[in-house]
Amino acid sequence: MSWSEAIAMTALTLRVGGVAVALAFLPALGLGHWLARREFRGKALVEAVIALPMLLPPVALGLGLLLLFGRRGPFFPLLHALGVELPFTWWAAALAAALVGFPFLVRACEQAFAEVEPRFEQLARSLGYTRPATFLRVTLPLARRGVLYGTLLAFTRGLGEFGATAVVAGIQPGRTETLALGIWSRIELGDDSGALVLCLASFALALAATTLAEGWLRRAPHPKAKAPS
Amino acid sequence: MQCVTKPGRTLCALAMSVAVLVCVSGGTARGADAVLDIWAAASLREPITQLARRFEAQAPGRKVNLVFGASSALARQIQAGAPADVFLSADDVSMDHLQASGFVRSETRRVFASNQLVVLAARELTVPLAVPNDLLRPEVRRIALAGPEVPAGRYAREWLASRGLAEAVKARSVVLDDARATLASVDSGNAEAGIVYLTDARVAKTARIAFVVPEAEQPYIVYVGAVMVGGDQPELADDFLRVLVSQEGLAALHAAGFLPPPAKTASSPSAP
C-alpha cells in the first residue's frame, strides 16, 4: 500500500466524518434542547427511538438504509428526481456515520442543556433577548462543554463507522473506502502491515480530534466557575 | 453576559472549521472525466489490476476504479445500485442472478478464463497433507473455506462433496468472505489448511500448496465478464472486455496462472 493511498483514505475519512457531524449537528442540538426542557408522555419512547442507531448492530442499520434509499427503496425515486445518487457513494458513508453518531450527540446536548439553569434563560428573556438570541448567547455557550464533547464523540464514532458503511456504501477503494473499511480489506488480503499503517492513521485522527477539543475546553474555563450564582 | 459571548464565537469557529475542512477535502476528490468502474472477483486482483493500469495509460484522463470482492457479494451490491460498469465474476451463478434481474447487457457476456482448486497447507502444519483424506487428520484443526455462496467456497464444497468429505470438513471449517481472505487465513497460520484457487496459491506468502485437486475431480470453474446496464461508461466497459479477451488480456491472465476458458463453453457468445 502506498502513502498516497493512505493519505487519500485519511482525507476521505475526514470528509465523511466532517460531513456526518455537519449533518447531525443542528438536528441534534434542537432535539437535545427540546428533550432537556420538555416533559411529556412517551418521552421515554422518543429517547429510545433516538438511541436506536447506537444500540442496533450497525450492519442492521446499513441494511435499513439500503432498503430505504437503495434502487428499490421508497426514497429512491425522490432522490433520483433530485439528481442525488446515494447508495454506494461517499454520501452514503457520511449518512451512515451521521446516523450512528447522532444518538451520542443528542444525549450529550440533552444533558448539557439540562444542566443550564432555566433561570438564566428567563433572565435573558426578561432583559429583552429573543428566544433564538437567548439560545445562542446564553444557553448554548453555557452548555458548550457537553455539546463539544458530544460533537467529538459523534465525529470519532463516525470516523470508525464500519458495519453500516460497508453495507450501504460498499468497500470501493478511492470512492467509499474509509480507514475502517480499508483496515478490514487489508486484513482480508493478509496485508497486515498495510492494515497497521491505516490503524496508525486512525489513531492519529482520533488523537488530533480529541486534543483539539480538549484544547478548546481548556481555553474557555468551565462556565460554572464564572456563572453568577 | 461578556463571559458567554466568547465561547459562542468558539462554537461558531468550530462549525466554520468543519465546513472548511469538508470543502477543502471535497475539492481534492477527482478531476478525471471518464471513470470506468470494474467490479471483479477477488481472485482476479493481480491480472485485472495490471490490465486496468495499462488501459488507463491508453488515453489521457482515463481512470479505472477497481473493486474486488466475492462475486456473490459484488452481484448483490450491483443489484442494490452499486455503480459498476463491468462485472467480472468467478462463476456463472452470480452473473446469471444479475442477468435474470436485467442488470446485464447480455450481448456483452463473455467467458474469459478458468482456474483450478488447490489445497493449501499453513507453514505450521507438520503432518503430511497429500491426499484429500489427510484433511481429516486431527492436526488439521481448522480448514479455511470461502462462504457457501461465494464461487470459491461453492467450488470447494462441490469438490469436498464429491469426495464424501463435506460433513467432516464442515465441522472444522472456518468461513471467510472471499478467495483472498481464505488464502490470508492460511497464510497467517490461523487455519491449518484451506481450499483456494491455484492462482491465489501463487501469491501466498508462507502457505504452500499441499496438493492440486486432480484434473478429473476439478469442478467446472468459469470466469465470466459482462457490461452492466446501470453503468455510465458502456463504450469504455465494452472496450475493456475486448482487451480482456484479446491476446493481451489472455496473456496477462495466463501469466497469473489462469487457464483458458473451458471447452464446455464453446457455445457461449464469443467476441463479436
Chai-1 contact restraints between the chains, C-beta under 6 A:
chainA,res_idxA,chainB,res_idxB,connection_type,confidence,min_distance_angstrom,max_distance_angstrom,comment,restraint_id
A,A11,B,S25,contact,1.0,0.0,6.0,A-B,restraint_1
A,L14,B,S25,contact,1.0,0.0,6.0,A-B,restraint_2
A,R15,B,S25,contact,1.0,0.0,6.0,A-B,restraint_3
A,R15,B,G26,contact,1.0,0.0,6.0,A-B,restraint_4
A,G18,B,V18,contact,1.0,0.0,6.0,A-B,restraint_5
A,G18,B,L21,contact,1.0,0.0,6.0,A-B,restraint_6
A,G18,B,V22,contact,1.0,0.0,6.0,A-B,restraint_7
A,V19,B,V22,contact,1.0,0.0,6.0,A-B,restraint_8
A,A22,B,V18,contact,1.0,0.0,6.0,A-B,restraint_9
A,L66,B,A80,contact,1.0,0.0,6.0,A-B,restraint_10
A,G70,B,A80,contact,1.0,0.0,6.0,A-B,restraint_11
A,G70,B,G81,contact,1.0,0.0,6.0,A-B,restraint_12
A,R71,B,G81,contact,1.0,0.0,6.0,A-B,restraint_13
A,P87,B,G81,contact,1.0,0.0,6.0,A-B,restraint_14
A,F88,B,A82,contact,1.0,0.0,6.0,A-B,restraint_15
A,F88,B,P83,contact,1.0,0.0,6.0,A-B,restraint_16
A,R137,B,G8,contact,1.0,0.0,6.0,A-B,restraint_17
A,P141,B,V4,contact,1.0,0.0,6.0,A-B,restraint_18
A,P141,B,P7,contact,1.0,0.0,6.0,A-B,restraint_19
A,P141,B,G8,contact,1.0,0.0,6.0,A-B,restraint_20
A,R144,B,P7,contact,1.0,0.0,6.0,A-B,restraint_21
A,R144,B,L11,contact,1.0,0.0,6.0,A-B,restraint_22
A,G170,B,Q77,contact,1.0,0.0,6.0,A-B,restraint_23
A,G170,B,A82,contact,1.0,0.0,6.0,A-B,restraint_24
A,Q172,B,V67,contact,1.0,0.0,6.0,A-B,restraint_25
A,G174,B,N65,contact,1.0,0.0,6.0,A-B,restraint_26
A,E188,B,D177,contact,1.0,0.0,6.0,A-B,restraint_27
A,E188,B,A181,contact,1.0,0.0,6.0,A-B,restraint_28
A,L189,B,R180,contact,1.0,0.0,6.0,A-B,restraint_29
A,G190,B,A184,contact,1.0,0.0,6.0,A-B,restraint_30
A,G190,B,D187,contact,1.0,0.0,6.0,A-B,restraint_31
A,A220,B,P7,contact,1.0,0.0,6.0,A-B,restraint_32
A,A220,B,T10,contact,1.0,0.0,6.0,A-B,restraint_33
A,K226,B,C3,contact,1.0,0.0,6.0,A-B,restraint_34
